[in-house]
Amino acid sequence: MSDPLATYNHTPGEVPATLEFLKRIRWELRSVQKVRVYPDRIRIFDVNGDCFEVHGVGYPDPDVVPLLRAVNTAFDPQTIHAPIPLEYKEFATGRRHTWAEDRVM
């Protein structure tokens, strides 16, 4: 596994600052392919294997949900916080909303 191109230290409750970092750094990567969520950090990979990390937030934290949504991660927000016996949880990216999903029929 390669070293991250960039890292960011997330402060609990400071989601807007971390989202700004994700927006800025995402332009340096190719198409984002997968996300690994550890108990204490998030690692985001592109199709070339390049990655960057956000330290200080992991799957037990409530701040992880908006961060994963920002990189279009396909995950279940109801079960993301559940502990697992593995080192990390891995998710694919590229989640898409269906057309008119937000409209009431």
CNS distance restraints for C-alpha pairs under 8 A (distance, minus, plus):
assign (resid   2 and name CA) (resid  49 and name CA) 7.52 0.50 0.50
assign (resid   2 and name CA) (resid  50 and name CA) 7.04 0.50 0.50
assign (resid   2 and name CA) (resid  51 and name CA) 7.66 0.50 0.50
assign (resid   3 and name CA) (resid  51 and name CA) 7.44 0.50 0.50
assign (resid   4 and name CA) (resid  50 and name CA) 6.92 0.50 0.50
assign (resid   4 and name CA) (resid  51 and name CA) 4.94 0.50 0.50
assign (resid   4 and name CA) (resid  52 and name CA) 4.49 0.50 0.50
assign (resid   4 and name CA) (resid  53 and name CA) 6.32 0.50 0.50
assign (resid   5 and name CA) (resid  50 and name CA) 6.96 0.50 0.50
assign (resid   5 and name CA) (resid  51 and name CA) 5.98 0.50 0.50
assign (resid   5 and name CA) (resid  52 and name CA) 5.34 0.50 0.50
assign (resid   6 and name CA) (resid  25 and name CA) 7.84 0.50 0.50
assign (resid   6 and name CA) (resid  51 and name CA) 7.73 0.50 0.50
assign (resid   6 and name CA) (resid  52 and name CA) 5.00 0.50 0.50
assign (resid   6 and name CA) (resid  53 and name CA) 6.52 0.50 0.50
assign (resid   7 and name CA) (resid  52 and name CA) 5.78 0.50 0.50
assign (resid   7 and name CA) (resid  53 and name CA) 4.72 0.50 0.50
assign (resid   7 and name CA) (resid  54 and name CA) 5.69 0.50 0.50
assign (resid   7 and name CA) (resid  55 and name CA) 7.13 0.50 0.50
assign (resid   8 and name CA) (resid  18 and name CA) 7.68 0.50 0.50
assign (resid   8 and name CA) (resid  21 and name CA) 7.51 0.50 0.50
assign (resid   8 and name CA) (resid  53 and name CA) 6.40 0.50 0.50
assign (resid   8 and name CA) (resid  54 and name CA) 4.80 0.50 0.50
assign (resid   8 and name CA) (resid  55 and name CA) 5.99 0.50 0.50
assign (resid   9 and name CA) (resid  54 and name CA) 5.92 0.50 0.50
assign (resid   9 and name CA) (resid  55 and name CA) 4.77 0.50 0.50
assign (resid   9 and name CA) (resid  56 and name CA) 5.87 0.50 0.50
assign (resid  10 and name CA) (resid  14 and name CA) 7.05 0.50 0.50
assign (resid  10 and name CA) (resid  15 and name CA) 7.81 0.50 0.50
assign (resid  10 and name CA) (resid  18 and name CA) 6.21 0.50 0.50
assign (resid  10 and name CA) (resid  54 and name CA) 6.38 0.50 0.50
assign (resid  10 and name CA) (resid  55 and name CA) 5.77 0.50 0.50
assign (resid  10 and name CA) (resid  56 and name CA) 5.04 0.50 0.50
assign (resid  10 and name CA) (resid  57 and name CA) 6.41 0.50 0.50
assign (resid  11 and name CA) (resid  15 and name CA) 7.86 0.50 0.50
assign (resid  11 and name CA) (resid  56 and name CA) 6.64 0.50 0.50
assign (resid  12 and name CA) (resid  56 and name CA) 7.51 0.50 0.50
assign (resid  12 and name CA) (resid  57 and name CA) 7.47 0.50 0.50
assign (resid  12 and name CA) (resid  63 and name CA) 7.24 0.50 0.50
assign (resid  13 and name CA) (resid  63 and name CA) 7.01 0.50 0.50
assign (resid  14 and name CA) (resid  18 and name CA) 6.73 0.50 0.50
assign (resid  15 and name CA) (resid  19 and name CA) 6.05 0.50 0.50
assign (resid  15 and name CA) (resid  63 and name CA) 6.62 0.50 0.50
assign (resid  15 and name CA) (resid  66 and name CA) 7.73 0.50 0.50
assign (resid  15 and name CA) (resid  67 and name CA) 7.57 0.50 0.50
assign (resid  16 and name CA) (resid  20 and name CA) 6.18 0.50 0.50
assign (resid  17 and name CA) (resid  21 and name CA) 6.45 0.50 0.50
assign (resid  18 and name CA) (resid  22 and name CA) 6.28 0.50 0.50
assign (resid  18 and name CA) (resid  67 and name CA) 7.70 0.50 0.50
assign (resid  19 and name CA) (resid  23 and name CA) 6.22 0.50 0.50
assign (resid  19 and name CA) (resid  67 and name CA) 6.52 0.50 0.50
assign (resid  19 and name CA) (resid  70 and name CA) 7.12 0.50 0.50
assign (resid  20 and name CA) (resid  24 and name CA) 6.20 0.50 0.50
assign (resid  21 and name CA) (resid  25 and name CA) 6.01 0.50 0.50
assign (resid  22 and name CA) (resid  26 and name CA) 5.78 0.50 0.50
assign (resid  22 and name CA) (resid  70 and name CA) 7.66 0.50 0.50
assign (resid  22 and name CA) (resid  71 and name CA) 7.85 0.50 0.50
assign (resid  23 and name CA) (resid  27 and name CA) 7.22 0.50 0.50
assign (resid  24 and name CA) (resid  28 and name CA) 7.95 0.50 0.50
assign (resid  25 and name CA) (resid  29 and name CA) 7.33 0.50 0.50
assign (resid  29 and name CA) (resid  46 and name CA) 6.07 0.50 0.50
assign (resid  29 and name CA) (resid  50 and name CA) 7.04 0.50 0.50
assign (resid  29 and name CA) (resid  51 and name CA) 7.63 0.50 0.50
assign (resid  30 and name CA) (resid  46 and name CA) 5.50 0.50 0.50
assign (resid  30 and name CA) (resid  47 and name CA) 6.40 0.50 0.50
assign (resid  30 and name CA) (resid  48 and name CA) 7.20 0.50 0.50
assign (resid  31 and name CA) (resid  46 and name CA) 5.41 0.50 0.50
assign (resid  31 and name CA) (resid  47 and name CA) 6.00 0.50 0.50
assign (resid  32 and name CA) (resid  44 and name CA) 7.21 0.50 0.50
assign (resid  32 and name CA) (resid  45 and name CA) 5.83 0.50 0.50
assign (resid  32 and name CA) (resid  46 and name CA) 4.06 0.50 0.50
assign (resid  32 and name CA) (resid  47 and name CA) 6.29 0.50 0.50
assign (resid  32 and name CA) (resid  71 and name CA) 7.67 0.50 0.50
assign (resid  32 and name CA) (resid  93 and name CA) 6.62 0.50 0.50
assign (resid  32 and name CA) (resid  94 and name CA) 7.78 0.50 0.50
assign (resid  33 and name CA) (resid  44 and name CA) 7.94 0.50 0.50
assign (resid  33 and name CA) (resid  45 and name CA) 5.85 0.50 0.50
assign (resid  33 and name CA) (resid  46 and name CA) 4.91 0.50 0.50
assign (resid  33 and name CA) (resid  47 and name CA) 5.49 0.50 0.50
assign (resid  33 and name CA) (resid  92 and name CA) 6.10 0.50 0.50
assign (resid  33 and name CA) (resid  93 and name CA) 5.47 0.50 0.50
assign (resid  33 and name CA) (resid  94 and name CA) 7.43 0.50 0.50
assign (resid  34 and name CA) (resid  44 and name CA) 6.20 0.50 0.50
assign (resid  34 and name CA) (resid  45 and name CA) 5.39 0.50 0.50
assign (resid  34 and name CA) (resid  46 and name CA) 6.89 0.50 0.50
assign (resid  34 and name CA) (resid  73 and name CA) 7.65 0.50 0.50
assign (resid  34 and name CA) (resid  90 and name CA) 7.00 0.50 0.50
assign (resid  34 and name CA) (resid  91 and name CA) 5.63 0.50 0.50
assign (resid  34 and name CA) (resid  92 and name CA) 4.42 0.50 0.50
assign (resid  34 and name CA) (resid  93 and name CA) 5.33 0.50 0.50
assign (resid  35 and name CA) (resid  42 and name CA) 7.07 0.50 0.50
assign (resid  35 and name CA) (resid  43 and name CA) 5.77 0.50 0.50
assign (resid  35 and name CA) (resid  44 and name CA) 4.56 0.50 0.50
assign (resid  35 and name CA) (resid  45 and name CA) 6.14 0.50 0.50
assign (resid  35 and name CA) (resid  73 and name CA) 7.17 0.50 0.50
assign (resid  35 and name CA) (resid  90 and name CA) 5.70 0.50 0.50
assign (resid  35 and name CA) (resid  91 and name CA) 5.27 0.50 0.50
assign (resid  35 and name CA) (resid  92 and name CA) 6.37 0.50 0.50
assign (resid  35 and name CA) (resid  93 and name CA) 7.05 0.50 0.50
assign (resid  36 and name CA) (resid  42 and name CA) 5.88 0.50 0.50
assign (resid  36 and name CA) (resid  43 and name CA) 5.16 0.50 0.50
assign (resid  36 and name CA) (resid  44 and name CA) 6.48 0.50 0.50
assign (resid  36 and name CA) (resid  88 and name CA) 6.12 0.50 0.50
assign (resid  36 and name CA) (resid  89 and name CA) 5.53 0.50 0.50
assign (resid  36 and name CA) (resid  90 and name CA) 4.39 0.50 0.50
assign (resid  36 and name CA) (resid  91 and name CA) 6.43 0.50 0.50
assign (resid  37 and name CA) (resid  41 and name CA) 6.25 0.50 0.50
assign (resid  37 and name CA) (resid  42 and name CA) 4.61 0.50 0.50
assign (resid  37 and name CA) (resid  43 and name CA) 6.44 0.50 0.50
assign (resid  37 and name CA) (resid  58 and name CA) 5.93 0.50 0.50
assign (resid  37 and name CA) (resid  59 and name CA) 6.02 0.50 0.50
assign (resid  37 and name CA) (resid  88 and name CA) 5.44 0.50 0.50
assign (resid  37 and name CA) (resid  89 and name CA) 5.12 0.50 0.50
assign (resid  37 and name CA) (resid  90 and name CA) 6.35 0.50 0.50
assign (resid  38 and name CA) (resid  42 and name CA) 6.00 0.50 0.50
assign (resid  38 and name CA) (resid  58 and name CA) 5.36 0.50 0.50
assign (resid  38 and name CA) (resid  59 and name CA) 6.33 0.50 0.50
assign (resid  38 and name CA) (resid  87 and name CA) 6.55 0.50 0.50
assign (resid  38 and name CA) (resid  88 and name CA) 4.47 0.50 0.50
assign (resid  38 and name CA) (resid  89 and name CA) 6.51 0.50 0.50
assign (resid  39 and name CA) (resid  57 and name CA) 7.32 0.50 0.50
assign (resid  39 and name CA) (resid  58 and name CA) 4.38 0.50 0.50
assign (resid  39 and name CA) (resid  59 and name CA) 5.42 0.50 0.50
assign (resid  39 and name CA) (resid  60 and name CA) 6.28 0.50 0.50
assign (resid  39 and name CA) (resid  88 and name CA) 7.15 0.50 0.50
assign (resid  40 and name CA) (resid  55 and name CA) 6.34 0.50 0.50
assign (resid  40 and name CA) (resid  56 and name CA) 5.45 0.50 0.50
assign (resid  40 and name CA) (resid  57 and name CA) 5.19 0.50 0.50
assign (resid  40 and name CA) (resid  58 and name CA) 4.43 0.50 0.50
assign (resid  40 and name CA) (resid  59 and name CA) 7.55 0.50 0.50
assign (resid  41 and name CA) (resid  53 and name CA) 6.83 0.50 0.50
assign (resid  41 and name CA) (resid  54 and name CA) 5.55 0.50 0.50
assign (resid  41 and name CA) (resid  55 and name CA) 4.41 0.50 0.50
assign (resid  41 and name CA) (resid  56 and name CA) 5.69 0.50 0.50
assign (resid  41 and name CA) (resid  57 and name CA) 5.04 0.50 0.50
assign (resid  41 and name CA) (resid  58 and name CA) 4.80 0.50 0.50
assign (resid  42 and name CA) (resid  53 and name CA) 5.53 0.50 0.50
assign (resid  42 and name CA) (resid  54 and name CA) 5.18 0.50 0.50
assign (resid  42 and name CA) (resid  55 and name CA) 6.62 0.50 0.50
assign (resid  42 and name CA) (resid  57 and name CA) 6.91 0.50 0.50
assign (resid  42 and name CA) (resid  58 and name CA) 6.18 0.50 0.50
assign (resid  43 and name CA) (resid  51 and name CA) 6.56 0.50 0.50
assign (resid  43 and name CA) (resid  52 and name CA) 5.75 0.50 0.50
assign (resid  43 and name CA) (resid  53 and name CA) 4.46 0.50 0.50
assign (resid  43 and name CA) (resid  54 and name CA) 6.61 0.50 0.50
assign (resid  44 and name CA) (resid  51 and name CA) 5.26 0.50 0.50
assign (resid  44 and name CA) (resid  52 and name CA) 5.53 0.50 0.50
assign (resid  44 and name CA) (resid  53 and name CA) 6.37 0.50 0.50
assign (resid  45 and name CA) (resid  49 and name CA) 5.72 0.50 0.50
assign (resid  45 and name CA) (resid  50 and name CA) 5.62 0.50 0.50
assign (resid  45 and name CA) (resid  51 and name CA) 4.32 0.50 0.50
assign (resid  45 and name CA) (resid  52 and name CA) 6.96 0.50 0.50
assign (resid  46 and name CA) (resid  50 and name CA) 5.59 0.50 0.50
assign (resid  46 and name CA) (resid  51 and name CA) 6.34 0.50 0.50
assign (resid  57 and name CA) (resid  61 and name CA) 6.11 0.50 0.50
assign (resid  57 and name CA) (resid  63 and name CA) 6.97 0.50 0.50
assign (resid  57 and name CA) (resid  64 and name CA) 6.39 0.50 0.50
assign (resid  58 and name CA) (resid  64 and name CA) 6.18 0.50 0.50
assign (resid  59 and name CA) (resid  64 and name CA) 6.18 0.50 0.50
assign (resid  59 and name CA) (resid  80 and name CA) 5.99 0.50 0.50
assign (resid  59 and name CA) (resid  81 and name CA) 5.10 0.50 0.50
assign (resid  59 and name CA) (resid  82 and name CA) 7.65 0.50 0.50
assign (resid  59 and name CA) (resid  83 and name CA) 7.99 0.50 0.50
assign (resid  60 and name CA) (resid  64 and name CA) 7.94 0.50 0.50
assign (resid  60 and name CA) (resid  80 and name CA) 7.59 0.50 0.50
assign (resid  60 and name CA) (resid  81 and name CA) 4.59 0.50 0.50
assign (resid  60 and name CA) (resid  82 and name CA) 7.03 0.50 0.50
assign (resid  60 and name CA) (resid  83 and name CA) 7.34 0.50 0.50
assign (resid  61 and name CA) (resid  81 and name CA) 6.98 0.50 0.50
assign (resid  62 and name CA) (resid  81 and name CA) 7.77 0.50 0.50
assign (resid  63 and name CA) (resid  67 and name CA) 6.87 0.50 0.50
assign (resid  64 and name CA) (resid  68 and name CA) 6.12 0.50 0.50
assign (resid  65 and name CA) (resid  69 and name CA) 6.27 0.50 0.50
assign (resid  65 and name CA) (resid  77 and name CA) 6.55 0.50 0.50
assign (resid  66 and name CA) (resid  70 and name CA) 6.15 0.50 0.50
assign (resid  67 and name CA) (resid  71 and name CA) 6.96 0.50 0.50
assign (resid  68 and name CA) (resid  72 and name CA) 6.48 0.50 0.50
assign (resid  68 and name CA) (resid  73 and name CA) 5.37 0.50 0.50
assign (resid  69 and name CA) (resid  73 and name CA) 5.70 0.50 0.50
assign (resid  71 and name CA) (resid  93 and name CA) 7.03 0.50 0.50
assign (resid  72 and name CA) (resid  93 and name CA) 5.39 0.50 0.50
assign (resid  72 and name CA) (resid  94 and name CA) 5.38 0.50 0.50
assign (resid  72 and name CA) (resid  95 and name CA) 5.11 0.50 0.50
assign (resid  72 and name CA) (resid  96 and name CA) 7.50 0.50 0.50
assign (resid  73 and name CA) (resid  91 and name CA) 6.50 0.50 0.50
assign (resid  73 and name CA) (resid  92 and name CA) 6.07 0.50 0.50
assign (resid  73 and name CA) (resid  93 and name CA) 4.23 0.50 0.50
assign (resid  73 and name CA) (resid  94 and name CA) 6.36 0.50 0.50
assign (resid  73 and name CA) (resid  95 and name CA) 5.82 0.50 0.50
assign (resid  74 and name CA) (resid  91 and name CA) 6.26 0.50 0.50
assign (resid  74 and name CA) (resid  92 and name CA) 5.91 0.50 0.50
assign (resid  74 and name CA) (resid  93 and name CA) 5.65 0.50 0.50
assign (resid  74 and name CA) (resid  94 and name CA) 7.05 0.50 0.50
assign (resid  74 and name CA) (resid  95 and name CA) 5.16 0.50 0.50
assign (resid  75 and name CA) (resid  80 and name CA) 7.11 0.50 0.50
assign (resid  75 and name CA) (resid  91 and name CA) 6.67 0.50 0.50
assign (resid  76 and name CA) (resid  80 and name CA) 6.00 0.50 0.50
assign (resid  77 and name CA) (resid  81 and name CA) 7.83 0.50 0.50
assign (resid  84 and name CA) (resid  88 and name CA) 7.97 0.50 0.50
assign (resid  97 and name CA) (resid 101 and name CA) 6.68 0.50 0.50
